Amino acid sequence: MIIRRVLAAIPMLFLVSLVSFALMRALPGDPVDVMLGSAQKELPAEDLKLLRQEFGLNQSPAKQYLLWLSGWLKSDSVASTNALGRSYRDGRPVKEVIIERIPATLTLVGIALLLSFSMGLLLGVLAIVLNLKNKNADSALTAVLLALYSAPNFWLAFIALAFLASPYSSALVNLPILGLHPPGAKPSLAYAAEYLVLPAISLSSRRMAKVALYVRALAIDELAKEYVVTALAKGLSLKNVITDHVLKNCLIPVVNLAGLSLPALIGGSVLIETIFCVPGMGRLMVESTFGRNYPVLMGLVMLYGTIVILANLLADVLNNVIDPRLQQ
C-alpha cells in the first residue's frame, strides 16, 4: 500500500509543479524589474542581458521549467546555478531561503496541532457525557463550539491582538505579541515557545472546535448501534462501553482528520504568521507574493504539496496499524 501511494504521488507532484510554474509565468511583471527596480534604467543593455542569462530568463519556458525541476531535485549548490534556482531578492539559493524559515512554522504548527487534538478530544468526550446526562449543557457547549468553528482564524487573531493591546489585559494575561524573541535577544526555543502561544491558540481554535464536534457526532452515532445496546444489556457500565468500545471505533476517522489537519494548519499559518510577524514559511510566502519572488513561491508551493501528500500517506499508514481489517 505504501509503495502504491508513493508511486501515485510522483505524477501528482509533477502535475503540481507544472501547473504552479505555468501560473507563475502567467503573472504580470518582469523578474528583472523586481530585482533591480528603478536601478534598471541606469544599467546598460548588455548587463541586463547577462543578468537574464545568469538567471536563465533568456531560455524558453519549457527549458526554464526543466532547469527549475532539476534544481529542486538536486542539491543547493546545483540549484543555485540554474534557472529559477535563486531568490530574486538577494540571490541566495531558494532552498536555503526556505529551510531557514521551516523551524518557526513547524514549531507553530506542532503546538497548534497538539492543542487542536488534545483539547478537541477532551471537549468531544465532555460533550458526549453531557449529551447523555444533561441535554441543556450539551446544547450550550455545542453552540459555543459551533460559534468557535465559524470564526476565521485571522479574525480571532485580530481580536486577541486588540485585547492584549488594551490597558486592561496586563492584569489578566501578559504574553508577548510579535516576533519570536525580544528585540536584541538571541533566538532560542524558550523564547519561541513563549512568543508562539498566542499565534498557536489563534491557529488551533477553529480546528479544536472541529475535532470536538467531530468526536461528538461520531460517538453519538456509535451509541445508537446495536453492539452498544448488547454491551449494556450484558451488564457493562456506560463508562466502560464509551471508553473501551465507542471511542476506539471513533479513533480511525479522527486519525484521518489528523492527516488532513497538518496541511490545513500549515496553510492557515500563512495569515497567522503575517499578523504576528512570525518569520516562518507563511510570512515568506506573503513576502514573495508581494515581491514577485517567483522562485521562492515555486519552492514553497512544491513544499506544501509534498507535505499534503506525506500527511495523507501517514494517515493511511496509521489507519492500517489501528484497524486490523485493513491489514488483511
Phi, psi and omega in degrees: 000317180296317180297318179297317181293321179295316179295325177288335181286333183298306177295332178294316177295322177298318179294320178299316181294321182293314179294318180298316180298317180297319179294319179297318181290336180278347179292146180289157177106147180260130178304327178295322176298323180293317184289319189259329183065224181290342180291348180297327182292337183271349181269142176292159183298329181293321178293322177296322179295319178295323179295316177297322179292322180297321180269002178076015183283351176274354180277166176290157180305322179296318179294320178298319180295316181295321178293319179296316181297319177294324177292326179291326182277342184258192185282170180299320183296323177286319182297331183285349183254351182253179185295141177058024179261355182235150179292138177289341185282312184229002177078004179282157176302141183300317181298323179293320180296318183285318185299323181289345178263349184295316183304319181296316180292317180296321178296314179298312182292323178297315178295317180296320179294319178296316178295319184301312187272329177292308179289325179296317178294319179297315179292326177295317177295320178298320179296324178296313181297316180293326178297329181274334187246328185214097184296324181294316178295323177295319179295320179295315179296319179297321179296319178296317180295321178295320177296319179292321179291332181280344183275125177296149182299319183292329177292317176297324178296318179294322177297317179296318178295319179296322179292315181291335178279348180283155181289349183267350186285331185297334180284339182257314183211145181228088182243142174293153190252304193247144175088198180238351180198161179296153179301129179088347180273153178283140178299140178209163181294325180295314177297317183298317180297322180289317183286340183265002180299307182293315175300321181293320177296317179296321182286326188267347188299314181292319179293324178297316178297322179296316179298316181298314179294323181293314178297318179299314181295318179296316183293319179297321177294321179292323182295339180272358183276163188291327184294332177291316178298319179296317180297319178293324179292333178280355176106001178290143178287156180298324178298315179293323179297318181291312185286322186271338186235305187296308183294326177295320178288339177276349187292322184296311176298327179293323176297318176299320178296323178295321178296326178276341183286327182300306177295328179294319178291322178295319176295320179291340180290347181301308181287322182297316179296324179291318182293318184264009177057041177275122183282069180245192182292325179298313178294325176297323178295318178295315179299319181290328179292311180290331179269003180054040179272077189299320179300318179293319177300316179298317178298319179293319179299316179295322179294316178297319178298320178295320180295318179299314182293317180294323179295317178295321178296318179296321178297320178295320179295317179296324177298321178293328178287320185281318186260108180297336181296330180282348180274352182276000000 
